[in-house]
Amino acid sequence: MNEKIFKTMGATGAGAIAVGIVVLVAGLATGIISIVNGSLLLKRRKDVIF
C-alpha cells in the first residue's frame, strides 16, 4: 500500500515539474514575441498615414 503511494507521489511530482517547465518556456517565448512586436510597432509608427 505504502509503495503505491510513494510511486504515485513520484509520478505526480515529475509531472508537475514537467508542466512547470513547459509553462515557463511558453511564457518566456510569449514575452519575447510581445517585446519584439511592440518595438516593431513603435519603429514603424511614422509610416502610418490616416
LUMGU-165092 format. One record per residue (C-alpha): residue number from 0; residue in three letters; x, y, z. Coordinates in Angstrom, 2 decimals, padded with zeros to 5 digits. Each point is the difference from the previous one (the first is absolute). Example, Ala and Ser with C-alpha at 12.3 -4.5 7.8 and 13.67 -1.06 7.14 Angstrom:
2
REC, 0, ALA, 012.30, -004.50, 007.80
REC, 1, SER, 001.37, 003.44, -000.66
// end
This chain:
50
REC, 0, MET, 000.00, 000.00, 000.00
REC, 1, ASN, 002.70, 002.49, 001.01
REC, 2, GLU, 002.02, -000.89, -003.08
REC, 3, LYS, -002.88, 001.02, -002.26
REC, 4, ILE, -000.30, 003.34, 001.76
REC, 5, PHE, 003.71, 000.73, -000.42
REC, 6, LYS, -000.10, -000.95, -003.70
REC, 7, THR, -003.06, 002.17, -000.55
REC, 8, MET, 001.60, 002.93, 001.80
REC, 9, GLY, 003.17, -000.40, -002.08
REC, 10, ALA, -001.91, -000.07, -003.28
REC, 11, THR, -002.11, 003.00, 001.03
REC, 12, GLY, 003.07, 001.98, 001.05
REC, 13, ALA, 001.76, -000.75, -003.28
REC, 14, GLY, -003.10, 001.00, -001.94
REC, 15, ALA, -000.29, 003.26, 001.90
REC, 16, ILE, 003.63, 000.85, -000.73
REC, 17, ALA, -000.49, -000.78, -003.71
REC, 18, VAL, -003.11, 002.18, -000.19
REC, 19, GLY, 001.83, 002.80, 001.80
REC, 20, ILE, 002.85, -000.09, -002.52
REC, 21, VAL, -002.41, 000.07, -002.94
REC, 22, VAL, -001.90, 002.96, 001.47
REC, 23, LEU, 003.26, 001.84, 000.70
REC, 24, VAL, 001.26, -000.47, -003.57
REC, 25, ALA, -003.34, 000.97, -001.53
REC, 26, GLY, -000.22, 003.10, 002.19
REC, 27, LEU, 003.54, 001.03, -000.85
REC, 28, ALA, -000.60, -000.47, -003.73
REC, 29, THR, -003.24, 002.00, 000.16
REC, 30, GLY, 001.74, 002.82, 001.86
REC, 31, ILE, 002.82, 000.19, -002.53
REC, 32, ILE, -002.43, 000.02, -002.94
REC, 33, SER, -002.03, 002.77, 001.65
REC, 34, ILE, 003.09, 002.15, 000.55
REC, 35, VAL, 001.15, -000.48, -003.59
REC, 36, ASN, -003.44, 000.81, -001.43
REC, 37, GLY, -000.33, 003.07, 002.21
REC, 38, SER, 003.39, 001.32, -001.07
REC, 39, LEU, -000.86, -000.53, -003.66
REC, 40, LEU, -003.27, 001.91, 000.44
REC, 41, LEU, 001.80, 002.91, 001.66
REC, 42, LYS, 002.66, -000.01, -002.71
REC, 43, ARG, -002.55, 000.09, -002.85
REC, 44, ARG, -002.54, 002.42, 001.51
REC, 45, LYS, 001.34, 002.83, -002.20
REC, 46, ASP, -001.04, -001.94, -003.11
REC, 47, VAL, -003.70, 000.00, 000.95
REC, 48, ILE, -002.09, 002.41, -002.05
REC, 49, PHE, -003.60, 000.82, 000.96
// end
